[in-house]
Amino acid sequence: MDPVPESRRPRKALKISGQRKRTISRQSLHGQVADRLRDMVVHGELVPGEKVPVAALSQTLGVSLTPLREALKVLAEEGLVELTPNRGARVVPYTVEEAEALFEVIAGLESLAAELAARRMSNEDLAHLEKAHKQMRSYFEKEERDLYFEINSSIHLRIVRYSFNDILVNTHVKLMVRANRGRYIAIIDPERWREAIAEHEAVMEAFREREAERAGRVWRVHLLRSGQAVQKALRRQSAGEIGADFK
């Protein structure tokens, strides 16, 4: 295991609640509203290509129009929504071309992260991954897709953090805002979901054995297959074979 300077080690991660909140307190800042809207885009509650129902969202989330509009500006900067003067906001469509390009890059970044993590993470770091992996497997067996996705996302982020490479981490964060839309679409397919679990098992085995190159290979295949599943779903949606919710 490669030594990592104490100054480069991440702070202990916060525990992620399994419950997806449907309302936001009136005291929340627009950043929290942006988090909720981003979540709705990822889960398809705000449909790609359609106008964002600002008035209805204001009532549903329990916030005024001001923080909601500020939150939409944040999502516009992230490329998730498009703002048009006097016409409001529209969810940016997720295209096959974008999915292909994103997952090619994500696969490269995360496979490198997995290789570095296998060498650099401590036994305590590995124990945290083991615990999260066990919980994720439980959600898979119960078919709790939303809870599975939350902890699955945290596992991907942990692996990147455990690379202890700040440039890699910061680059990955910027891309994941858009890539998460695809990652959720990928697990809607039951067959792909089962494959993904097996791939997670494989990378954990590589981590336990500290086999860095193997971990990188397994993780690259995992991300590329997810990208292929997303592209397939988008093509089927475009052909009218499945609905906007990809079902």
Summary of the structure (lengths in Angstrom):
residues: 247
radius of gyration: 18.6
end to end distance: 44.1
largest distance: 58.0
contacts: 736
relative contact order: 0.13
helix: 67%
strand: 4%
